[in-house]
Amino acid sequence: MNSRERVLAAIRHEEADRVPIDLGSTCVTGINLRAYSNLKRYLGLGGRARVFHTWVQTPELEAAVAERLHVDTVTLPRYKMSLGIPNAEFKPWTWVDGSEWLVPVDFNPTINADGDFEWWEHGVKIAEAPKEGTQGFAVKYHPLAHAKTPAEIDQWFDTYDGNFMGRIKVTDEELVWARDFAKRLRETTDKAIVADYVFGIIFVTEGILGFQSTYMHLLSQPNLIRHFFERLVHEQITNLKRYLDAVGEYIDVIIGADDVGAQRGPMIKVDTFREFLLPGHKLFCETVHNNSNAKVLFHTDGSVMPFLQDLIDMGVDCFNTVQTDAANMDAMELKKRFGNNLTLWGGGVDTHRVLPMGTPEQVREDVRRRMKIMAPGGGYVFATIHNILGDVSPENVLAAYDAAYEFGGYPIQAGPEDREELASRLTEIKYWTKPLEALNRGE
């Protein structure tokens, strides 16, 4: 069984030869540049990896690394993934830790007096990233933060050129570029091709209106925010159809996203989600399923148990990031209630505490326990809880992915003692509020 067949079997809720493994196929299942360069150095690998995603600062996974980590997926990036920069031509670039990369030729951030990266356009600071290099850019400019009428919103969309928040618009150049890229992947690899499209509503709105304006409008100006959402969804679906016409025959999975969960609970009410966001995401799923054979992977962080039936109703096939260290996100409960209808994609190792602070043995054991809950019966793709951050050691990265490969072989046996231990230790809120040493003592 090859990688593509393995991933598709998991999405069909079938047990393949082993659990498929993902790293780097999307902007939320990747690895930070610092951790990646340390991993390559540890493995004795040279060369410069391409960085399509200059925004979140994650690289394209190279073939040698993918093979070593048993990865079954490969990414189809967007032509403009961040900052309106085309991913057409690349140049050498040295990152903050001295590692060498290839970045788009138009990636030219400035460095301020504090050493942080800044991105300026037409005299306006669009975004900035901290000098430590352990996380990506954050938006600092919101063009419609003070918009008060539907006319202002329509005018912005009518003149939108695709640079700011470049994922909304699909240009003719992208269609040619993406089709060639996807066709080449299909011809040269047997891995599952994941289109890192990232259809989104509220997270895109936060970039254009600003976080505060977005959520205040939901309370005080619902008609205005509804108009914005409807216009945004119209633009994205129109462009999505063109995109799928170009690459739909080549891709296996496509990702959409909206973060509606925080660590301790949902960020918005379920009724608000259903009224304002669900219709647009349902249209996204229908458009994908009607115009390709691709499956829909939907990403949302945090404590989102109350939304998962809605994801199923929307037509979502796979759920990420399976953040089992958030409140009320018990892994066994997720598998029991939703495992027959949603493929769980992620949650394979705790990236808040165990992966960055544990020993390789603790990482291995964390993966083993989680695998025994989420993998039986199929419907599971191994990935970490969101991106691997820069301070994770090479030893721990290898421990996680080697454990996924070792313990992911079917059939997977989960004894009563494993389930008991997982129920008490894996996903309760104490798991992220207590020090790792206390967890090791069983407290």
C-alpha positions in Angstrom: 0.0 0.0 0.0 1.4 3.4 -0.9 1.1 6.6 1.0 -1.8 8.0 -1.0 -3.8 4.8 -0.6 -3.0 4.8 3.1 -4.3 8.3 3.7 -7.5 7.8 1.6 -8.1 4.5 3.5 -7.9 6.4 6.8 -10.4 9.0 5.5 -12.7 6.2 4.6 -12.4 4.9 8.2 -10.6 1.8 7.1 -7.6 0.2 8.7 -4.7 0.2 6.3 -1.3 -1.4 6.9 -0.5 1.4 9.3 -1.7 4.9 10.4 -0.7 7.5 7.8 1.6 10.3 9.0 1.5 14.0 8.1 4.1 16.6 8.5 4.3 19.8 6.4 1.3 19.3 4.2 -0.5 22.4 5.6 0.3 25.6 7.4 -1.0 24.1 10.6 0.8 20.7 10.5 4.3 22.0 9.8 7.6 22.6 11.6 9.2 25.9 12.4 12.4 26.8 10.5 14.6 26.6 13.6 13.4 23.2 14.6 13.8 22.0 11.0 17.3 23.3 10.5 18.3 21.7 13.8 16.8 18.4 12.7 18.6 18.5 9.3 21.9 19.3 11.1 21.3 16.3 13.5 20.6 14.0 10.5 23.6 15.3 8.6 21.5 16.6 5.7 22.6 19.6 3.7 20.9 21.8 1.1 18.5 24.6 1.2 14.7 24.0 1.6 12.2 26.3 0.0 10.0 28.5 2.3 6.7 29.1 0.6 5.1 30.0 3.9 7.2 33.0 5.0 4.2 34.1 7.1 4.3 31.2 9.6 7.9 30.4 8.8 7.6 26.7 8.0 9.5 25.1 5.1 8.6 22.7 2.3 9.5 19.3 3.6 12.4 17.9 1.6 12.3 14.3 0.3 15.1 13.0 2.6 13.4 14.4 5.7 10.0 13.1 4.6 11.4 9.6 4.0 13.2 9.6 7.4 10.0 10.6 9.2 7.8 8.2 7.3 5.6 11.0 6.0 2.7 10.1 3.7 1.6 13.6 2.6 2.9 16.3 0.4 1.8 20.0 0.1 0.4 21.9 -2.8 1.1 25.5 -1.7 -0.7 28.6 -2.8 1.0 30.9 -5.3 0.7 33.7 -2.8 0.7 32.3 0.6 1.5 35.4 2.6 2.3 39.1 2.2 1.2 39.0 -1.4 4.5 37.5 -2.5 4.5 35.1 -5.5 6.2 31.7 -4.9 7.5 31.7 -8.5 11.2 32.4 -8.1 13.5 31.9 -5.1 16.7 33.4 -3.7 19.1 32.4 -1.0 18.4 33.8 2.4 19.9 33.5 5.9 17.5 33.2 8.8 18.0 34.5 12.3 19.8 31.4 13.5 22.3 31.4 10.6 20.6 28.6 8.7 20.3 28.9 4.9 17.0 28.8 3.0 15.4 29.6 -0.3 12.7 32.3 -0.1 10.6 34.1 -2.7 12.6 36.8 -4.4 10.2 39.5 -3.2 10.5 38.6 0.4 12.4 41.6 1.8 11.4 42.3 5.4 13.0 45.2 7.2 14.6 44.8 10.7 13.7 47.4 13.3 15.8 48.7 16.2 14.8 45.8 18.4 15.8 43.3 15.8 12.2 42.2 14.9 11.1 41.7 11.3 8.7 44.2 9.8 6.8 44.2 6.5 6.0 47.6 5.0 3.9 48.5 2.0 3.3 52.1 0.8 4.5 53.5 4.1 2.2 51.2 6.2 3.5 48.5 8.5 1.5 45.5 7.4 3.0 42.8 9.7 5.8 42.0 12.1 7.5 39.0 13.5 9.7 38.7 16.7 13.4 38.4 16.3 13.6 35.1 18.2 12.2 33.4 15.1 10.1 30.9 17.0 6.8 32.1 15.5 5.7 33.8 12.3 4.3 37.2 11.4 1.3 38.9 13.0 -1.0 41.3 11.1 -0.6 44.9 12.2 -2.7 46.6 9.5 -6.5 46.1 9.0 -7.7 48.0 6.0 -11.4 48.0 7.1 -11.0 48.4 10.8 -13.1 51.5 10.7 -15.6 50.6 8.0 -19.1 51.5 9.0 -21.2 50.8 5.9 -21.7 48.0 3.4 -20.7 50.4 0.6 -17.2 50.7 2.2 -16.9 46.9 2.3 -18.0 46.5 -1.3 -15.6 49.2 -2.5 -12.7 47.4 -0.9 -13.6 44.1 -2.5 -14.3 45.7 -5.8 -10.7 47.2 -5.9 -9.0 44.3 -4.1 -5.8 43.4 -6.1 -4.9 40.1 -4.2 -1.9 41.4 -2.4 -3.1 41.9 1.2 -4.5 38.6 2.5 -3.5 37.1 -0.9 -5.3 33.8 -0.3 -8.7 35.3 -1.2 -8.0 35.9 -4.9 -6.9 33.2 -7.4 -5.1 34.9 -10.3 -4.6 33.5 -13.8 -0.9 33.2 -13.0 -1.7 31.0 -10.0 -4.0 28.7 -12.0 -1.1 27.9 -14.4 1.4 27.6 -11.6 -0.8 25.5 -9.4 -1.8 23.1 -12.1 1.8 22.5 -13.2 2.8 22.0 -9.6 0.0 19.6 -8.8 0.5 17.7 -12.0 4.2 17.3 -11.2 3.4 16.0 -7.7 0.9 13.5 -9.1 3.5 12.2 -11.6 6.5 12.1 -9.3 5.1 11.0 -5.9 2.7 8.5 -4.4 2.0 10.7 -1.4 -1.4 12.2 -0.7 -1.5 15.7 -2.2 -2.9 18.2 0.2 -3.9 21.6 -1.2 -3.0 24.2 1.4 -5.8 26.4 0.2 -7.1 27.5 3.6 -10.6 28.7 2.9 -11.7 30.7 5.9 -14.2 33.2 7.1 -13.7 34.6 10.6 -9.9 34.3 10.6 -9.7 36.2 7.2 -12.1 38.8 8.6 -9.9 39.3 11.6 -7.1 40.2 9.2 -9.2 42.7 7.3 -11.4 44.2 10.0 -9.2 43.5 13.0 -9.8 41.1 15.9 -11.7 43.6 18.0 -13.8 45.0 15.3 -14.8 41.5 14.1 -16.1 40.4 17.4 -17.7 43.7 18.4 -19.6 43.8 15.1 -21.0 40.3 15.9 -22.5 41.8 19.0 -23.4 45.4 18.0 -23.6 45.4 14.1 -24.7 42.0 13.0 -26.1 43.2 9.7 -22.8 44.8 8.8 -20.7 41.8 9.7 -23.2 39.5 7.9 -22.8 41.6 4.8 -19.0 41.3 5.1 -19.1 37.5 5.6 -21.4 37.1 2.6 -19.2 39.2 0.3 -16.1 37.4 1.5 -17.6 33.9 1.0 -18.8 35.0 -2.5 -15.3 36.1 -3.5 -13.7 33.0 -2.1 -16.1 30.5 -3.6 -15.9 32.2 -7.0 -12.1 31.8 -6.9 -12.3 28.3 -5.4 -14.2 27.0 -8.4 -11.5 28.4 -10.7 -8.9 26.8 -8.6 -10.5 23.4 -8.5 -11.0 23.5 -12.2 -7.3 23.8 -12.5 -6.1 21.3 -9.9 -9.1 19.3 -8.8 -8.1 16.2 -10.7 -4.8 16.0 -9.0 -5.4 16.7 -5.3 -6.6 14.3 -2.6 -7.3 16.7 0.3 -8.0 20.4 0.6 -8.0 22.4 3.8 -10.4 25.0 5.2 -10.1 26.7 8.6 -11.6 29.0 11.2 -10.4 29.1 14.8 -13.4 29.1 17.0 -11.9 27.5 20.1 -9.7 28.8 22.9 -7.8 26.8 25.5 -10.6 26.9 28.1 -13.6 26.9 25.8 -15.2 28.1 22.6 -14.4 31.6 21.4 -18.0 32.2 20.1 -21.4 30.7 20.9 -22.5 27.7 18.9 -25.6 29.6 17.8 -23.4 32.4 16.5 -21.3 29.9 14.5 -24.4 28.4 13.0 -25.9 31.7 12.0 -22.9 33.5 10.7 -20.2 30.9 9.7 -21.7 27.5 9.1 -23.5 28.4 5.8 -20.3 29.7 4.2 -18.3 26.6 5.3 -21.0 24.3 4.1 -20.9 26.0 0.7 -17.1 25.5 0.7 -17.5 21.7 1.4 -20.2 21.4 -1.3 -18.1 23.2 -3.8 -15.1 20.9 -3.1 -17.1 17.7 -3.3 -19.0 18.8 -6.4 -15.9 20.0 -8.3 -13.3 17.4 -7.4 -12.7 14.1 -5.7 -10.8 15.8 -2.9 -11.7 15.4 0.8 -12.2 18.4 3.1 -9.8 18.8 6.1 -11.1 21.5 8.5 -8.8 23.1 11.0 -9.9 24.7 14.2 -7.9 25.1 17.4 -8.8 24.7 21.0 -11.9 23.5 22.9 -14.4 22.9 20.1 -16.3 19.8 21.1 -19.7 21.6 20.8 -19.0 22.4 17.1 -18.0 18.9 15.9 -21.5 17.7 14.9 -21.8 21.0 13.0 -18.6 20.1 11.1 -20.1 16.8 10.1 -23.3 18.5 9.0 -21.3 21.0 6.9 -19.7 18.1 5.0 -16.2 18.1 6.6 -14.3 14.8 6.1 -11.3 15.3 8.5 -10.9 17.4 11.7 -7.7 19.0 12.8 -6.0 19.9 15.1 -7.6 17.6 17.7 -6.2 19.7 20.5 -6.6 17.2 23.3 -4.8 19.4 25.8 -7.7 22.0 25.7 -10.6 21.9 28.0 -13.3 19.2 27.4 -11.4 17.7 24.5 -11.0 14.1 25.8 -9.5 11.9 23.1 -11.7 8.9 23.9 -14.8 11.0 23.9 -13.9 12.5 20.5 -13.3 9.0 19.1 -16.4 7.6 20.6 -18.8 10.3 19.6 -17.4 11.5 16.2 -14.8 8.9 15.1 -17.2 7.2 12.7 -18.0 10.4 10.8 -14.8 12.5 11.2 -11.3 11.4 10.5 -9.2 12.8 13.3 -6.1 14.5 11.8 -3.7 15.5 14.5 -3.6 15.3 18.3 -0.8 12.7 18.0 1.5 14.3 20.6 1.3 17.1 23.1 3.2 20.1 21.6 2.6 22.4 24.6 4.6 20.4 27.1 5.7 16.9 26.2 7.2 17.6 22.8 9.2 20.7 23.8 10.0 19.8 27.4 9.8 16.1 27.7 12.5 13.4 27.1 12.5 11.3 24.0 11.1 8.5 26.1 8.3 10.6 27.4 7.5 11.7 23.8 7.5 8.1 22.7 5.1 7.1 25.5 2.8 10.0 24.8 2.5 9.0 21.1 1.9 5.4 22.1 -1.0 6.2 24.5 -2.7 8.5 22.0 -2.3 6.0 19.1 -4.1 3.3 21.1 -7.2 5.6 21.4 -7.5 7.4 18.1 -6.2 4.8 15.6 -8.3 1.7 16.1 -10.9 1.3 13.3 -9.2 3.7 11.0 -10.3 7.3 10.7 -7.0 8.7 12.0 -4.0 10.5 10.5 -1.1 11.2 12.8 0.1 14.7 13.2 1.2 16.9 16.1 -1.1 19.3 17.8 -0.5 22.3 15.5 3.0 23.2 14.2 6.2 22.0 15.8 7.7 25.1 17.4 11.3 26.2 17.1 12.5 25.0 20.5 11.7 21.3 20.0 14.9 19.2 19.8 15.7 16.9 16.9 15.7 14.0 19.3 12.1 14.6 20.3 11.0 15.2 16.7 12.5 11.8 15.7 11.0 10.2 18.8 7.5 11.4 17.9 7.5 10.3 14.3 9.4 7.0 14.9 6.8 6.2 17.6 3.9 7.0 15.2 5.5 4.6 12.7 6.2 1.9 15.3 2.9 1.9 17.2 0.7 2.8 14.2 0.8 -0.6 12.6 -2.6 -2.3 12.3 -4.2 -4.1 14.1 -3.7 -1.8 17.1 -4.4 -3.4 20.5 -5.6 -1.2 23.3 -5.9 -2.9 26.7 -8.0 -1.8 29.6 -5.0 -0.5 31.5 -4.1 1.8 28.5 -7.6 3.2 28.4 -7.8 3.8 32.1 -4.5 5.6 32.1 -5.4 7.7 29.1 -8.7 8.7 30.6 -7.1 10.0 33.7 -3.9 11.6 32.3 -4.2 12.4 28.6 -6.7 15.1 28.1 -8.0 16.6 31.3 -7.4 20.3 31.9 -4.8 19.5 34.5 -2.6 18.1 31.7 -1.7 21.6 30.6 -1.9 23.5 33.9 0.4 21.2 35.9 4.2 21.0 35.5 5.5 18.0 33.6 7.2 16.7 36.7 3.8 16.5 38.4 2.4 14.5 35.5 5.3 12.1 35.7 4.5 11.5 39.4 0.9 10.7 38.4 -0.5 13.8 40.1 
